[in-house]
Amino acid sequence: MTNMGHAKGRVGAIVGTAALVAAAGCVASQATAMADPAGHQVTYTLTSAGDADFQLFYLTSQPPNKAAYNADAYSFVKQEPIHLTAGQPWTFTTTLADPQWAILTVSSTTHGGQAAPNPHCDIAIDGQIAVAQDGPYNLQCQLGQW
């Protein structure tokens, strides 16, 4: 009988220890998940002092590395013409694990005889402007990977 009592005590201790380890593992994995976010909100914004047409080129999703980008850049970027009205911003928001990949290139298609549209671009990371640029016609807002 004495051996049976010790066996039950050991099993109880083992089960209790296993439960404690499992609970600690859950807490640790939750803390790790909270410390390692899925990505950063990246917002591109373009405004213009005057009505104008622009050709935009911007990263929409993050490539796994430069080699993947170089192999098929158009899987990760968008190129599009837009018409911008003075005072009406164009914006695009995406999520990037590494916001250093963010880029927005703006080319004015303004024709001779028209006033310079004086565009302004910026890139905000999680609501904080990381880079901004002004110019008479063409701009490039970019972060570190470029």
Secondary structure, DSSP 8 states (H G I E B T S, - for coil): -HHHHHHHHHHHHHHHHHHHHHHHHHHHHHHHHHHS-S-EEEEEEEEESS-EEEEEEEE-S--SSHHHHHH-GGGTEEEEEEEE-TT--EEEEEEESSGGG-EEEEEE---TTS----EEEEEEETTEEEEEEE-SS-EEEE-TT-
